[in-house]
Amino acid sequence: MIYWRIYFRSFVSGSNRTLCHSLAENICVMSLPGSLIKAVYSAHHYTIVKVWLMKNSIYLVLLLLFPFLLNAQSNPKKLDTENKVSIRQILNESITAEELSAQLHFIASDFFQGRKAGTSAERAVAHYLASYYKGHGIPPLNGSVTSNLDAYFQPFEISIPNNNGKSQNVLAFIEGTQLKDEVVILVAHYDHLGADASLAGDSVFNGAADDASGTVALMELAEAFLDAKEQGLSTNRSILFLHAGAEEIGVLGSNFFVRNSPVPLEKIVAVVNLDGVGGSDKPGADNASNYVYLLHNDSTSQPLAELTKHLNSSYEIGLDILNPHNPERYNSDHKPFEYELIPFIYFSSGLTEYYHKVSDEAETIDYDHMTKIVKLIFASSWHLSNDQIEQGRILRSQFKKTGAYYCVPCGCASDSKEFTSDGSCPDCHMVLQPKWVKSD
């Protein structure tokens, strides 16, 4: 990966020039296949010019964020402040279908070649995410906005059959106030399945619903929390935005985070997982555009689910909150946290007809439906970051591990086996679940 520093002196003057310099790392070069000339792609906050350089066979990606750059420093999103700003106002004005659509069309475009774990395409998305947070003034965990982009990364090795590459989680952080040592984690994975050159026609698995939708939702949520903070509505607890890598090949990124957590596990109050929040698995149903699946663990997370249902009503969001028919298929980035008895809730609109197909494209997303889901996630995350939620759930400190581990039944050959160390299942590569018992 090569970085090009470009000073936009002929385009930007005055105080905005410094910001342009700090965001020049948006400009990255990566090795990817492609055609001779890529069309200009324009969206709400950016224009992307993609050029094929014949001499050295690399893409030069110019993320010219001029409208965004100016907004980020000189004209932050304006809210109606005639009366005291409320969370309801932040929710309604900071989370929009237009912004979600613009970002999702980019993240799920052919340009990123399906974001396969361990590839330069996945790495390029990670750099884009880091530059997004840096541009908005949201620092990395244990860093500042003056840090370089690498400060946002938690790198890890991939060691599974047919993939021995490297990936990275992307971590951004908004510090709380009175309870700033306690953390609420919002997580979504940004990788997908890559491309298959053997396919005729469309060969890119764009992963719009899975999980570009969760990725851009996380970005929009971060901006909403920042808007709230800038309007004097900081959260009591800190919020960590975790973009997990390599989920599709065994939930590797979130598992690495948990096993090497930069946050003490006992300080993680709750985890909110966003995986597939933009599609619909109910085509033709009366509520096809007005529902969300909410998964949780009855033992550790029931209060979180009840709070979310209450907020869905009190904030007049009005989604049908459902349980999926096949919850065993919803293995995602919440699992490593669940296995450590950390409370979680998992939002999804289900496994759509396009799931893990090349047809999972940005055009298949209902952005109004997605916006309602993201608003509910914001309301839930806001209250998790501020409210007392201890009552009614078991506490991790009350239990201990036995030293035995097992693969959650998934149909693989190791379903009935017991392991004596943690790690991943040798057959399905999913994270092994520890066995817990009540402490004496």
Backbone torsions as a table, in degrees:
resi	resn	phi	psi	omega
1	MET	NA	127.1	-178.8
2	ILE	-115.5	141.8	178.2
3	TYR	-110.5	138.4	177.9
4	TRP	-112.6	122.3	177.5
5	ARG	-97.7	118.2	-179.6
6	ILE	-121.7	129.1	179.2
7	TYR	-99.3	118.9	-172.3
8	PHE	-84.4	52.5	-174.4
9	ARG	-66.2	-30.8	-178.0
10	SER	-82.9	-8.7	-177.1
11	PHE	-110.2	-34.9	-171.6
12	VAL	-130.0	137.6	179.0
13	SER	-128.7	172.6	174.7
14	GLY	70.9	-148.4	-173.0
15	SER	-66.8	-22.4	-178.5
16	ASN	-72.4	-18.4	-176.7
17	ARG	-63.6	-38.0	179.6
18	THR	-60.2	-41.9	179.4
19	LEU	-64.5	-40.2	177.4
20	CYS	-60.0	-40.6	178.6
21	HIS	-62.1	-42.9	-176.8
22	SER	-68.6	-23.8	-178.6
23	LEU	-101.2	10.3	179.3
24	ALA	-63.5	-18.6	176.7
25	GLU	-70.9	-5.1	168.9
26	ASN	-61.8	-18.3	-174.5
27	ILE	-94.2	107.2	-174.6
28	CYS	-128.0	156.1	-178.3
29	VAL	-120.3	131.1	-179.7
30	MET	-142.4	152.6	179.4
31	SER	-84.1	117.8	179.2
32	LEU	-150.9	150.3	173.8
33	PRO	-72.9	157.4	178.7
34	GLY	178.1	-179.9	-179.5
35	SER	-92.3	177.4	-172.6
36	LEU	-64.4	-49.6	-179.5
37	ILE	-129.3	129.3	177.2
38	LYS	-98.2	140.3	-177.0
39	ALA	-69.6	155.8	175.2
40	VAL	-73.1	131.8	178.2
41	TYR	-115.1	123.6	-178.3
42	SER	-116.0	141.6	176.6
43	ALA	-148.5	-173.4	-167.3
44	HIS	-53.4	-43.4	-173.0
45	HIS	-115.9	-1.2	-172.5
46	TYR	-154.9	160.0	169.4
47	THR	-125.8	130.5	-176.9
48	ILE	-115.2	123.0	177.7
49	VAL	-109.7	122.8	-176.1
50	LYS	-115.8	120.7	-175.2
51	VAL	-123.5	135.1	175.7
52	TRP	-92.4	119.9	-179.9
53	LEU	-96.1	109.8	-174.5
54	MET	-63.7	-34.7	-171.4
55	LYS	-65.1	-44.6	-175.5
56	ASN	-121.8	11.4	172.5
57	SER	52.2	55.6	175.1
58	ILE	-137.4	155.4	172.4
59	TYR	-86.5	135.3	167.4
60	LEU	-103.3	111.5	-176.2
61	VAL	-99.6	113.4	177.8
62	LEU	-102.7	106.0	176.4
63	LEU	-92.7	87.2	-175.7
64	LEU	-87.6	94.1	-171.5
65	LEU	-95.4	49.2	-172.7
66	PHE	-62.6	-47.8	176.8
67	PRO	-61.3	-40.8	-179.7
68	PHE	-65.7	-43.1	-178.2
69	LEU	-59.6	-44.6	-179.3
70	LEU	-66.9	-40.6	178.6
71	ASN	-65.7	-39.1	-174.9
72	ALA	-63.5	-33.1	-176.3
73	GLN	-106.5	-45.9	-170.5
74	SER	-96.9	-33.6	-173.9
75	ASN	-132.4	69.8	177.5
76	PRO	-60.4	157.2	-176.7
77	LYS	-51.0	122.2	-174.3
78	LYS	-87.7	132.1	175.9
79	LEU	-111.3	153.6	177.0
80	ASP	-71.2	108.7	-174.1
81	THR	-113.0	23.1	176.5
82	GLU	-61.1	-39.8	172.5
83	ASN	-107.8	169.9	-180.0
84	LYS	-58.8	131.0	-179.5
85	VAL	-64.7	134.9	179.1
86	SER	-114.4	161.8	176.5
87	ILE	-63.8	-34.4	176.0
88	ARG	-59.6	-38.7	179.4
89	GLN	-68.7	-43.2	176.2
90	ILE	-58.1	-46.4	-177.8
91	LEU	-58.8	-43.8	-174.7
92	ASN	-79.8	-27.0	-173.7
93	GLU	-104.5	-21.4	-176.3
94	SER	-95.0	-17.4	-177.5
95	ILE	-114.1	110.5	-174.4
96	THR	-129.1	149.7	177.9
97	ALA	-64.1	-33.4	-177.8
98	GLU	-64.3	-45.0	-179.6
99	GLU	-69.2	-40.8	178.2
100	LEU	-61.6	-42.6	179.9
101	SER	-64.1	-44.8	-177.6
102	ALA	-60.9	-48.6	-179.2
103	GLN	-66.8	-39.8	-176.6
104	LEU	-68.2	-38.0	177.4
105	HIS	-61.2	-31.2	178.1
106	PHE	-77.3	-53.4	-177.2
107	ILE	-59.2	-37.3	-177.1
108	ALA	-95.4	16.7	179.8
109	SER	-78.6	162.6	177.6
110	ASP	-60.5	-22.9	-176.5
111	PHE	-56.0	-36.7	-178.6
112	PHE	-89.7	6.8	167.8
113	GLN	50.6	36.0	174.1
114	GLY	82.8	1.2	169.8
115	ARG	54.9	40.7	-177.4
116	LYS	-64.2	138.5	-178.4
117	ALA	-58.5	134.8	176.4
118	GLY	85.4	3.4	-178.0
119	THR	-105.1	167.5	176.8
120	SER	-65.2	-25.1	177.9
121	ALA	-68.0	-44.4	176.2
122	GLU	-61.7	-41.3	179.7
123	ARG	-62.2	-38.9	-179.7
124	ALA	-64.4	-40.3	176.7
125	VAL	-62.4	-41.4	178.5
126	ALA	-58.4	-41.6	178.1
127	HIS	-66.9	-37.7	177.6
128	TYR	-63.8	-43.2	179.2
129	LEU	-62.1	-45.9	179.9
130	ALA	-61.0	-41.9	-179.4
131	SER	-69.1	-30.9	175.9
132	TYR	-61.5	-48.7	-179.2
133	TYR	-66.4	-42.0	179.1
134	LYS	-61.5	-42.3	-179.8
135	GLY	-65.1	-28.4	178.4
136	HIS	-90.4	1.1	178.6
137	GLY	78.0	20.8	177.2
138	ILE	-99.2	116.1	-172.1
139	PRO	-78.2	166.1	170.7
140	PRO	-73.9	165.3	171.9
141	LEU	-65.2	133.1	-179.6
142	ASN	60.0	39.4	178.0
143	GLY	-158.3	-168.2	178.3
144	SER	-136.8	170.2	-178.6
145	VAL	-69.4	-11.4	175.4
146	THR	-83.9	-8.0	178.3
147	SER	-68.1	158.2	174.9
148	ASN	-77.4	173.3	-173.5
149	LEU	-62.7	-30.4	-179.0
150	ASP	-60.6	-22.8	179.8
151	ALA	-66.5	-19.1	178.6
152	TYR	-83.7	-8.9	-171.0
153	PHE	-98.3	143.2	166.9
154	GLN	-117.8	91.6	-173.7
155	PRO	-75.9	152.4	176.0
156	PHE	-153.7	158.5	-179.5
157	GLU	-88.4	144.3	172.1
158	ILE	-102.1	126.2	-179.1
159	SER	-138.1	77.0	175.8
160	ILE	-135.2	163.5	179.0
161	PRO	-54.3	133.8	176.7
162	ASN	70.7	10.7	176.2
163	ASN	-156.0	104.9	177.6
164	ASN	-122.6	41.5	-176.7
165	GLY	-92.6	-157.7	179.4
166	LYS	-128.4	145.4	175.9
167	SER	-135.3	-174.3	-179.1
168	GLN	-159.9	144.0	165.2
169	ASN	-87.9	153.2	175.6
170	VAL	-114.8	124.2	-173.5
171	LEU	-120.5	123.9	173.4
172	ALA	-125.5	154.7	-164.1
173	PHE	-144.7	130.1	170.7
174	ILE	-116.7	115.6	-174.5
175	GLU	-75.3	141.9	177.5
176	GLY	-85.9	-164.4	-175.8
177	THR	-116.3	-96.3	-173.3
178	GLN	-62.1	-34.0	-177.6
179	LEU	-117.6	43.2	-171.6
180	LYS	-66.1	-19.2	177.3
181	ASP	-76.8	-16.3	174.8
182	GLU	-90.4	144.3	-170.0
183	VAL	-131.5	136.6	167.1
184	VAL	-105.5	127.1	-177.8
185	ILE	-104.7	127.0	170.6
186	LEU	-105.7	124.8	-172.0
187	VAL	-130.0	141.7	171.1
188	ALA	-152.0	144.0	178.0
189	HIS	-91.6	146.0	-176.3
190	TYR	-110.6	-4.7	178.3
191	ASP	-84.9	166.0	173.1
192	HIS	-147.1	-146.2	-168.0
193	LEU	-100.1	-4.6	178.5
194	GLY	83.2	-146.1	-178.3
195	ALA	-132.5	155.0	179.4
196	ASP	-126.0	102.0	-175.7
197	ALA	-65.4	-16.3	-179.0
198	SER	-77.9	-12.8	-179.7
199	LEU	-79.0	139.2	175.1
200	ALA	-79.5	140.6	-179.7
201	GLY	77.0	-132.5	-179.1
202	ASP	-65.7	123.8	-177.1
203	SER	-119.3	3.6	-174.9
204	VAL	-103.3	126.7	173.9
205	PHE	-88.2	94.2	-170.8
206	ASN	-73.2	-26.8	176.7
207	GLY	58.2	50.6	-179.0
208	ALA	-66.0	-53.1	176.4
209	ALA	-73.4	-39.2	-173.6
210	ASP	-114.8	96.3	-8.1
211	ASP	-131.3	43.3	171.1
212	ALA	-60.0	-31.3	179.7
213	SER	-63.0	-46.5	177.6
214	GLY	-65.9	-35.3	-179.7
215	THR	-62.4	-51.5	-177.6
216	VAL	-73.8	-27.9	174.1
217	ALA	-62.1	-41.3	178.4
218	LEU	-62.8	-40.9	177.6
219	MET	-62.8	-43.8	-179.9
220	GLU	-66.8	-37.7	177.6
221	LEU	-64.9	-41.1	178.3
222	ALA	-60.4	-42.1	179.3
223	GLU	-65.0	-37.7	179.0
224	ALA	-66.3	-42.0	177.3
225	PHE	-65.4	-36.4	176.8
226	LEU	-66.7	-42.5	176.3
227	ASP	-56.5	-44.7	-179.7
228	ALA	-61.9	-44.3	-179.2
229	LYS	-63.3	-41.6	-179.5
230	GLU	-68.3	-20.5	177.7
231	GLN	-96.7	12.8	175.7
232	GLY	88.4	14.6	-179.2
233	LEU	-114.9	70.0	177.7
234	SER	-77.8	155.5	176.5
235	THR	-87.1	152.0	175.2
236	ASN	-67.2	-45.7	178.9
237	ARG	-92.7	158.5	175.7
238	SER	-79.6	157.5	179.8
239	ILE	-124.5	128.2	176.8
240	LEU	-110.6	123.5	177.5
241	PHE	-97.2	111.5	-173.7
242	LEU	-111.4	107.8	171.6
243	HIS	-92.6	107.7	-172.9
244	ALA	-88.3	137.0	174.9
245	GLY	-93.1	161.1	169.6
246	ALA	56.3	37.7	175.7
247	GLU	-71.6	-39.0	-172.5
248	GLU	-66.4	-15.3	-178.2
249	ILE	-114.2	27.7	173.7
250	GLY	129.0	21.6	179.8
251	VAL	54.6	42.3	-171.2
252	LEU	-71.9	-39.3	-175.9
253	GLY	-65.6	-48.9	-179.6
254	SER	-69.1	-33.0	176.2
255	ASN	-65.2	-41.5	177.5
256	PHE	-63.4	-40.4	178.9
257	PHE	-59.2	-47.6	-177.2
258	VAL	-64.8	-40.8	-177.7
259	ARG	-76.7	-16.0	178.7
260	ASN	-132.5	44.9	-167.8
261	SER	-68.1	126.2	173.7
262	PRO	-75.4	-6.3	175.9
263	VAL	-115.9	126.8	176.6
264	PRO	-53.0	131.0	-174.7
265	LEU	-58.4	-33.9	-179.5
266	GLU	-70.0	-12.9	178.3
267	LYS	-94.0	-4.2	177.3
268	ILE	-85.0	108.4	-174.9
269	VAL	-77.7	-37.9	-177.5
270	ALA	-162.1	154.0	175.6
271	VAL	-123.1	133.6	178.1
272	VAL	-117.6	115.0	-176.6
273	ASN	-103.5	134.0	178.8
274	LEU	-120.1	106.1	179.7
275	ASP	-138.7	107.3	-179.0
276	GLY	76.5	61.3	-178.1
277	VAL	-105.4	14.0	-175.1
278	GLY	-120.5	-10.6	-177.8
279	GLY	-100.6	-165.4	175.7
280	SER	-148.7	131.3	175.7
281	ASP	-103.8	18.2	-178.0
282	LYS	-125.5	47.9	-177.7
283	PRO	-59.3	132.2	178.9
284	GLY	89.4	-14.7	179.6
285	ALA	-74.9	154.8	-178.7
286	ASP	-60.9	-32.8	-178.6
287	ASN	-106.3	28.3	-176.7
288	ALA	-58.1	-25.9	-179.1
289	SER	-117.6	26.0	-176.0
290	ASN	-150.5	48.0	180.0
291	TYR	-148.1	166.3	169.9
292	VAL	-153.0	143.7	172.2
293	TYR	-86.7	136.7	178.9
294	LEU	-125.3	108.8	179.2
295	LEU	-102.6	145.2	178.9
296	HIS	-160.3	170.7	175.6
297	ASN	-99.3	123.4	-175.9
298	ASP	-59.5	-32.0	-175.8
299	SER	-78.4	-40.9	-173.5
300	THR	-101.9	-21.2	-162.3
301	SER	-130.4	8.2	-177.4
302	GLN	-56.6	-42.3	178.8
303	PRO	-60.8	-32.2	179.2
304	LEU	-66.3	-42.0	179.4
305	ALA	-66.8	-41.9	179.6
306	GLU	-64.9	-39.8	177.0
307	LEU	-60.5	-44.1	-178.3
308	THR	-63.2	-41.6	178.4
309	LYS	-63.3	-39.9	177.8
310	HIS	-64.1	-43.3	-178.8
311	LEU	-68.1	-33.0	176.5
312	ASN	-57.3	-35.0	178.3
313	SER	-83.8	-47.9	-173.7
314	SER	-67.6	-30.2	176.7
315	TYR	-91.5	4.2	175.8
316	GLU	57.4	38.4	176.6
317	ILE	-78.1	-42.9	167.5
318	GLY	77.9	22.9	175.5
319	LEU	-75.9	149.3	168.3
320	ASP	-78.8	116.8	-179.9
321	ILE	-94.5	117.7	-169.9
322	LEU	-123.7	166.2	169.0
323	ASN	-104.1	134.7	179.0
324	PRO	-68.3	153.8	-179.7
325	HIS	-71.9	-24.5	-175.6
326	ASN	-128.6	65.2	-174.0
327	PRO	-61.3	-21.8	179.9
328	GLU	-65.9	-16.8	179.7
329	ARG	-86.8	-5.5	-175.3
330	TYR	-95.7	55.7	173.2
331	ASN	-82.5	121.0	-175.0
332	SER	-152.8	-163.5	-170.0
333	ASP	-70.0	-8.5	174.6
334	HIS	-75.7	-21.0	-171.1
335	LYS	-59.0	-49.2	179.9
336	PRO	-59.5	-32.3	177.0
337	PHE	-73.2	-43.1	177.6
338	GLU	-57.8	-40.4	-178.6
339	TYR	-67.3	-17.3	175.0
340	GLU	-99.3	16.0	178.1
341	LEU	61.5	30.9	175.8
342	ILE	-92.4	127.7	-178.4
343	PRO	-59.1	142.8	179.7
344	PHE	-148.2	157.5	163.3
345	ILE	-132.7	146.5	-173.5
346	TYR	-127.8	117.7	179.0
347	PHE	-98.2	134.1	176.6
348	SER	-157.2	150.7	171.3
349	SER	-101.5	10.9	168.9
350	GLY	103.1	176.8	179.4
351	LEU	-91.0	101.2	-171.5
352	THR	-75.8	174.3	177.3
353	GLU	-64.8	-15.5	-179.4
354	TYR	-98.8	5.1	-173.5
355	TYR	-56.8	123.1	178.4
356	HIS	58.1	35.3	174.5
357	LYS	-124.0	160.3	178.6
358	VAL	-67.0	-14.6	-179.3
359	SER	-81.9	0.1	176.4
360	ASP	-76.8	79.0	-172.9
361	GLU	-110.3	160.3	-178.4
362	ALA	-59.8	-28.6	-178.6
363	GLU	-71.1	-13.7	-179.1
364	THR	-86.8	-4.4	-175.1
365	ILE	-86.1	136.1	171.2
366	ASP	-92.0	102.2	-171.1
367	TYR	-73.8	-25.8	174.3
368	ASP	-68.4	-42.7	175.7
369	HIS	-61.4	-46.3	179.8
370	MET	-60.2	-40.6	-178.6
371	THR	-61.9	-41.2	178.5
372	LYS	-62.9	-39.8	178.6
373	ILE	-64.7	-44.1	-179.0
374	VAL	-64.7	-36.6	176.8
375	LYS	-63.4	-40.5	177.2
376	LEU	-65.1	-39.3	177.9
377	ILE	-63.1	-40.5	177.9
378	PHE	-62.6	-47.3	-179.6
379	ALA	-59.4	-45.2	179.8
380	SER	-63.9	-46.1	-178.3
381	SER	-65.8	-37.4	178.8
382	TRP	-60.2	-47.5	-177.2
383	HIS	-73.1	-33.2	173.7
384	LEU	-63.0	-29.8	-179.5
385	SER	-82.1	-6.4	-175.7
386	ASN	-129.6	-29.6	-171.1
387	ASP	-90.1	162.9	171.9
388	GLN	-83.4	122.4	-174.3
389	ILE	-129.8	18.7	-176.7
390	GLU	-70.9	-38.6	-171.8
391	GLN	-64.7	135.3	173.5
392	GLY	91.1	8.7	176.8
393	ARG	-135.2	153.3	176.9
394	ILE	-73.3	154.7	-178.9
395	LEU	-109.0	138.3	-178.5
396	ARG	-57.0	-34.4	-177.4
397	SER	-66.3	-13.0	-178.3
398	GLN	-87.6	-1.4	-174.7
399	PHE	-130.7	164.8	177.0
400	LYS	-142.3	154.6	179.4
401	LYS	-81.3	145.8	179.2
402	THR	-87.5	-17.8	-174.4
403	GLY	98.7	-2.8	177.5
404	ALA	-101.0	147.7	-179.4
405	TYR	-136.6	153.3	179.2
406	TYR	-150.3	160.3	176.7
407	CYS	-87.5	126.6	176.3
408	VAL	-60.1	129.6	-174.5
409	PRO	-49.0	121.3	-179.8
410	CYS	-137.5	0.8	-178.8
411	GLY	96.8	-0.3	179.7
412	CYS	-84.4	172.2	-174.8
413	ALA	-67.7	-15.4	-176.8
414	SER	-99.1	10.0	-176.8
415	ASP	-55.4	-36.8	-174.4
416	SER	-98.6	3.3	-175.8
417	LYS	-88.6	151.4	173.3
418	GLU	-112.9	135.8	-178.6
419	PHE	-112.9	154.1	-177.0
420	THR	-103.0	3.3	177.1
421	SER	-145.1	160.2	-178.8
422	ASP	-79.7	179.9	-178.9
423	GLY	132.0	-146.4	-177.0
424	SER	-116.6	152.4	177.1
425	CYS	-64.1	132.8	-178.6
426	PRO	-69.1	-15.5	-178.2
427	ASP	-99.7	-51.7	-177.4
428	CYS	-100.3	-10.8	177.8
429	HIS	68.7	9.3	175.3
430	MET	-76.5	159.7	-178.1
431	VAL	-65.4	134.6	176.5
432	LEU	-75.5	141.5	-178.3
433	GLN	-96.1	129.4	177.3
434	PRO	-76.1	154.6	174.4
435	LYS	-96.0	129.5	-177.6
436	TRP	-112.5	151.0	172.0
437	VAL	-134.9	159.2	178.6
438	LYS	-64.7	135.5	177.9
439	SER	-69.3	152.0	179.0
440	ASP	-68.5	NA	NA
